Protein backbone atom coordinates (compact mmCIF):
# COMPACT_ATOMS: atom_id res chain seq x y z
CA UNK A 1 0.00 0.00 0.00
CA UNK A 2 1.40 3.39 -0.92
CA UNK A 3 0.45 6.97 -0.20
CA UNK A 4 1.49 10.04 -2.12
CA UNK A 5 3.87 12.14 0.04
CA UNK A 6 2.52 15.55 0.96
CA UNK A 7 4.11 18.52 2.61
CA UNK A 8 2.81 19.39 6.09
CA UNK A 9 0.86 22.63 6.25
CA UNK A 10 -0.23 24.87 9.12
CA UNK A 11 -3.39 26.19 7.49
CA UNK A 12 -6.55 24.62 6.20
CA UNK A 13 -7.62 26.91 3.39
CA UNK A 14 -8.70 24.61 0.57
CA UNK A 15 -7.45 27.10 -2.01
CA UNK A 16 -3.84 27.00 -0.83
CA UNK A 17 -1.39 24.82 -2.75
CA UNK A 18 0.07 21.91 -0.82
CA UNK A 19 -2.96 21.04 1.26
CA UNK A 20 -3.65 17.31 0.99
CA UNK A 21 -6.87 16.24 -0.64
CA UNK A 22 -9.47 14.32 1.32
CA UNK A 23 -8.50 11.16 -0.55
CA UNK A 24 -4.86 11.64 0.46
CA UNK A 25 -5.97 12.02 4.07
CA UNK A 26 -8.05 8.85 3.83
CA UNK A 27 -5.10 6.98 2.35
CA UNK A 28 -2.84 8.25 5.13
CA UNK A 29 -5.19 6.76 7.74
CA UNK A 30 -5.25 3.47 5.86
CA UNK A 31 -1.46 3.48 5.90
CA UNK A 32 -1.37 4.06 9.66
CA UNK A 33 -3.84 1.22 10.22
CA UNK A 34 -1.63 -1.09 8.17
CA UNK A 35 1.45 0.14 10.03
CA UNK A 36 -0.10 -0.90 13.35
CA UNK A 37 -0.33 -4.42 11.97
CA UNK A 38 -4.01 -4.57 11.18
CA UNK A 39 -5.87 -4.90 7.89
CA UNK A 40 -7.55 -1.63 6.76
CA UNK A 41 -9.82 -3.65 4.45
CA UNK A 42 -11.39 -5.83 7.11
CA UNK A 43 -15.04 -5.19 7.93
CA UNK A 44 -14.51 -3.41 11.24
CA UNK A 45 -11.94 -1.00 9.82
CA UNK A 46 -13.09 -0.34 6.29
CA UNK A 47 -14.99 2.83 7.27
CA UNK A 48 -12.44 3.95 9.86
CA UNK A 49 -10.48 6.28 7.54
CA UNK A 50 -13.66 8.22 6.73
CA UNK A 51 -14.58 8.46 10.40
CA UNK A 52 -11.07 9.60 11.36
CA UNK A 53 -10.94 12.28 8.67
CA UNK A 54 -14.40 13.53 9.65
CA UNK A 55 -13.32 13.60 13.30
CA UNK A 56 -10.20 15.57 12.38
CA UNK A 57 -12.42 18.08 10.61
CA UNK A 58 -14.23 18.61 13.92
CA UNK A 59 -11.20 18.49 16.23
CA UNK A 60 -9.17 20.97 14.16
CA UNK A 61 -11.86 23.32 12.89
CA UNK A 62 -10.11 26.18 14.70
CA UNK A 63 -7.82 26.67 11.71
CA UNK A 64 -10.82 27.84 9.68
CA UNK A 65 -12.17 30.23 12.32
CA UNK A 66 -11.39 33.93 12.73
CA UNK A 67 -10.88 35.20 16.27
CA UNK A 68 -10.90 38.83 15.10
CA UNK A 69 -14.38 38.39 13.66
CA UNK A 70 -15.65 36.87 16.89
CA UNK A 71 -14.37 39.83 18.91
CA UNK A 72 -15.29 42.54 16.41
CA UNK A 73 -18.73 43.27 17.84
CA UNK A 74 -18.48 45.08 21.15
CA UNK A 75 -20.84 47.11 23.32
CA UNK A 76 -20.08 50.49 24.83
CA UNK A 77 -23.28 50.96 26.86
CA UNK A 78 -22.07 49.35 30.07
CA UNK A 79 -23.17 52.07 32.53
CA UNK A 80 -19.61 52.68 33.64
CA UNK A 81 -18.94 49.03 34.59
CA UNK A 82 -15.20 48.68 35.19
CA UNK A 83 -14.87 45.58 37.36
CA UNK A 84 -13.87 42.04 36.50
CA UNK A 85 -15.77 40.00 33.93
CA UNK A 86 -14.99 36.34 34.61
CA UNK A 87 -16.04 33.16 32.82
CA UNK A 88 -15.42 29.93 34.72
CA UNK A 89 -15.34 26.31 33.62
CA UNK A 90 -15.05 26.86 29.86
CA UNK A 91 -14.53 23.44 28.30
CA UNK A 92 -11.11 22.91 26.73
CA UNK A 93 -10.80 20.10 24.19
CA UNK A 94 -7.46 20.31 22.41
CA UNK A 95 -4.68 18.13 21.01
CA UNK A 96 -1.02 18.13 21.98
CA UNK A 97 1.09 19.13 18.99
CA UNK A 98 3.84 16.70 20.02
CA UNK A 99 1.82 13.47 20.00
CA UNK A 100 -1.57 14.58 18.61
CA UNK A 101 -3.11 13.17 21.80
CA UNK A 102 -6.01 15.00 23.46
CA UNK A 103 -5.68 17.24 26.47
CA UNK A 104 -8.92 18.07 28.23
CA UNK A 105 -9.80 20.51 30.95
CA UNK A 106 -11.25 23.89 31.88
CA UNK A 107 -10.35 27.48 31.14
CA UNK A 108 -11.01 30.46 33.39
CA UNK A 109 -10.88 33.81 31.60
CA UNK A 110 -11.33 37.32 32.97
CA UNK A 111 -10.82 40.87 31.79
CA UNK A 112 -11.32 44.37 33.15
CA UNK A 113 -13.17 46.43 30.54
CA UNK A 114 -12.28 50.04 29.83
CA UNK A 115 -14.82 51.51 27.43
CA UNK A 116 -16.35 48.39 25.87
CA UNK A 117 -17.36 44.81 26.57
CA UNK A 118 -17.91 41.79 24.35
CA UNK A 119 -20.64 39.18 24.48
CA UNK A 120 -19.65 36.49 26.97
CA UNK A 121 -20.27 33.71 24.44
CA UNK A 122 -17.54 35.25 22.28
CA UNK A 123 -14.96 34.69 25.01
CA UNK A 124 -15.89 31.01 25.17
CA UNK A 125 -15.71 30.92 21.38
CA UNK A 126 -12.16 32.35 21.44
CA UNK A 127 -11.12 29.54 23.80
CA UNK A 128 -12.74 27.01 21.48
CA UNK A 129 -11.10 28.38 18.32
CA UNK A 130 -7.58 28.24 19.72
CA UNK A 131 -8.27 24.86 21.36
CA UNK A 132 -9.34 23.33 18.04
CA UNK A 133 -5.77 23.45 16.74
CA UNK A 134 -2.61 21.47 17.43
CA UNK A 135 -1.38 23.13 20.59
CA UNK A 136 0.70 23.23 23.70
CA UNK A 137 -1.18 24.33 26.79
CA UNK A 138 1.32 27.13 27.33
CA UNK A 139 0.74 28.54 23.84
CA UNK A 140 -3.03 28.15 24.15
CA UNK A 141 -3.04 30.17 27.38
CA UNK A 142 -0.95 32.92 25.82
CA UNK A 143 -3.03 33.08 22.61
CA UNK A 144 -6.31 33.54 24.48
CA UNK A 145 -4.90 36.36 26.59
CA UNK A 146 -3.24 38.07 23.62
CA UNK A 147 -6.42 37.97 21.53
CA UNK A 148 -8.52 39.60 24.25
CA UNK A 149 -5.80 42.15 24.95
CA UNK A 150 -5.48 43.07 21.29
CA UNK A 151 -9.14 43.32 20.33
CA UNK A 152 -10.76 44.65 23.52
CA UNK A 153 -7.99 46.95 24.84
CA UNK A 154 -8.97 46.11 28.43
CA UNK A 155 -7.24 47.26 31.59
CA UNK A 156 -6.05 43.69 32.02
CA UNK A 157 -6.64 40.05 31.12
CA UNK A 158 -6.25 36.88 33.19
CA UNK A 159 -6.32 33.32 31.87
CA UNK A 160 -5.97 30.05 33.78
CA UNK A 161 -6.17 26.60 32.17
CA UNK A 162 -6.33 23.35 34.13
CA UNK A 163 -6.04 20.27 31.90
CA UNK A 164 -5.07 16.60 31.83
CA UNK A 165 -2.87 15.44 28.97
CA UNK A 166 -3.45 12.00 27.50
CA UNK A 167 0.07 11.98 26.06
CA UNK A 168 1.09 11.66 29.71
CA UNK A 169 -1.73 9.46 31.02
CA UNK A 170 -1.99 6.87 28.22
CA UNK A 171 1.67 6.64 27.13
CA UNK A 172 5.12 7.42 28.46
CA UNK A 173 5.03 7.74 32.23
CA UNK A 174 1.36 6.65 32.45
CA UNK A 175 0.54 8.96 35.34
CA UNK A 176 -3.21 9.43 35.57
CA UNK A 177 -5.09 12.30 37.18
CA UNK A 178 -2.13 14.67 36.94
CA UNK A 179 -3.39 18.06 35.85
CA UNK A 180 -1.36 20.88 34.39
CA UNK A 181 -2.03 24.51 35.35
CA UNK A 182 -0.96 27.42 33.17
CA UNK A 183 -1.67 31.12 33.69
CA UNK A 184 -1.22 34.36 31.81
CA UNK A 185 -1.78 37.84 33.26
CA UNK A 186 -1.64 41.21 31.53
CA UNK A 187 -2.21 44.81 32.59
CA UNK A 188 -3.64 45.37 36.04
CA UNK A 189 -3.84 41.64 36.75
CA UNK A 190 -0.06 41.52 36.44
CA UNK A 191 0.69 44.66 38.46
CA UNK A 192 -1.91 44.28 41.21
CA UNK A 193 -1.27 41.15 43.37
CA UNK A 194 -4.60 41.57 45.16
CA UNK A 195 -6.51 41.53 41.86
CA UNK A 196 -4.55 38.51 40.66
CA UNK A 197 -5.32 36.71 43.91
CA UNK A 198 -9.01 37.62 43.64
CA UNK A 199 -9.13 36.13 40.13
CA UNK A 200 -7.46 32.92 41.29
CA UNK A 201 -9.80 32.54 44.26
CA UNK A 202 -12.91 33.19 42.17
CA UNK A 203 -11.70 30.83 39.45
CA UNK A 204 -11.10 27.96 41.80
CA UNK A 205 -14.39 28.51 43.65
URMOFEN-V637613 format. One record per pair of residues at least 24 apart in sequence whose ideal C-beta (glycine too) atoms are under 10 Angstrom apart, sorted by the first residue. I is the first residue (numbers start at 1). J is the second residue. Records with the same first field share a line. If there is no record, write none. Layout:
BEGIN
I->J  J
END
This chain:
BEGIN
1->27  30  31  33  34  35  40  41
2->27  31
3->27  28  29  30  31  32  34
4->28
9->63
10->63  133  134
11->63  64
12->56  57  60  61  62  63  64  65  133
13->63  64
14->64
22->49  50  53  54  57
23->49  53
24->53
25->49  50  52  53  56  57
26->50  52  53
28->52  53
29->53  56
56->95  100
58->93  132
59->93  94  95  100  102  131  132  133  134
60->94  95  100  132  133  134
61->128  129  132  133
62->94  128  129  130  131  132  133  134  135
63->129  132  133  134
64->129  132
65->125  126  128  129  130  132  133
66->129
67->122  125  126  129  130  143  144  146  147  148  150  151
68->147  150  151
69->122  125  129  151
70->118  119  121  122  123  124  125  126  128  129  147  151
71->118  119  122  123  125  126  147  148  150  151  152
72->118  122  151
73->116  118  119  122
74->113  115  116  117  118  119  122  151  152  153
75->113  116  117  118  119
76->113  115  116  117
77->116  117
78->113  114  115  116  117
80->115
81->112  113  117
82->112  113  114  115  154  155
83->112  113
84->110  111  112  113  155  156  158  188  189  195  198  199  202
85->109  110  111  112  113  117  118  120  123  152  154
86->110  111  120  123  158  198  199  202  203
87->111  120  121  123  124  127  203
88->160  202  203  204  205
89->124  162  203  205
90->123  124  125  126  127  128  131  144  159  161
91->124  127  128  131
92->127  128  130  131  135  137  140  141  144  161  162  163
93->127  128  131  132  163
94->127  128  130  131  132  133  134  135  136  137  140  161  163  165
95->131  132  133  134  135  165  166  167
96->134  135  136  137  163  165  166  167  168
97->133  134  135  136  139  167
98->134  135  136  165  167
99->165  166  167  168  170  171  172
100->134  167
101->165  166  167  168  169  170  171  172
102->163  164  165  166  167  169  170
103->131  135  136  137  140  161  163  164  165  166  167  168  169  179  180
104->131  163  164  165  166  179
105->131  137  161  162  163  164  165  179  180  181  182
106->160  161  162  163  179  203
107->131  140  141  144  159  160  161  162  163  182  203
108->158  159  160  161  162  183  199  200  202  203  204  205
109->141  144  145  148  157  158  159  160  161  184  199  203
110->148  154  156  157  158  159  160  185  189  195  198  199  202  203
111->145  148  149  152  153  154  155  156  157  158  159  186  187  188  189
112->152  154  155  156  157  158  186  187  188  189  192  195  199
113->152  153  154  155  156
114->152  153  154  155  156  187
115->152  153  154
116->151  152  153  154
117->152  154
118->148  151  152  154
122->148  151  152
123->147  148  152
126->151
127->159  161
131->161  163
136->165  182
137->161  162  163  165  180  181  182
138->180  182  184
139->182
140->182  184
141->181  182  183  184
142->182  184  186
143->184
144->184
145->183  184  185  186  187  189
146->184  186
148->186
149->184  186  187
153->187
154->186  187  188  189
155->186  187  188  189  192  195
156->185  186  187  188  189  190  191  192  195  196  199
157->184  185  186  187  188  189  190
158->183  184  185  186  187  188  189  190  195  196  198  199  200  202  203
159->183  184  185  186  189  199  203
160->184  185  199  200  203  204
162->203  204
END
